[in-house]
Amino acid sequence: MSKENQLKAFERLLNIMDELREQCPWDKKQTLQTLRHLTIEETYELGDAILDNDLNEVKKELGDLLLHIVFYAKIGSETNDFDIADVCNELCDKLIHRHPHIYGNVKVENEEEVKQNWEKLKLKEGKKSVLEGVPRSLPAMVKASRIQDKVKGVGFDWEEPHQVWDKVQEELQELQDEVKTGNQDKIEDEFGDVLFSMINYARFLNVNPEDALERTNKKFIKRFQYLESKANELGKPLMDMTLTEMDVFWNEAKKL
């Protein structure tokens, strides 16, 4: 599709948003606050579509997210705080400023130098900490990944994968030591350290821990539902089956 047709499609969306805000009882009542949880839900639905590699669904979910962006901008325009043009222009200005290797004279050798320059520029813009850009409400695993990625951008990182794995082993031993003491608060503390170190190790393996865990979730669900279907065929509730009987079907599921 040509750039002209793309702009026409976006203009069509803006016009529809204007009409809905003026005429639809539900759309008229929405605020930034009422839309927030819906936006979060749409983001997760997009994430599901990406993990499933369902490109048609990705297209649909991107549309839902775009609607929310346009909706927020429409609400902002009604209070004269900002509109969609302000949103786009501020984003464009930021992208140009943070890509001096494209729009300036800065030379970079690789992706890592781009990320380091990005973090340095953000600090020059007035941020007091490289961690300010990590949303407080992020899920803990995603937040840990972002924290580690952010500090890596300013050089606070391990040098070799084996160093990180040694740290994982150290944290596991500390967890086991606390398990023996039975202090629940310290056990939870050390368990968190184990997870944090494992997430850190994932970076060195070029593995996204959130994607990896979700992949395991999907695998477990598929195998357990196979187990349930087999139990149903036998007319025997799972709770009446022994673990040995369940293992037979579980191992079958693993081979599928």
Summary of the structure (lengths in Angstrom):
residues: 256
radius of gyration: 24.6
end to end distance: 41.9
largest distance: 72.2
contacts: 618
relative contact order: 0.05
helix: 79%
strand: 0%
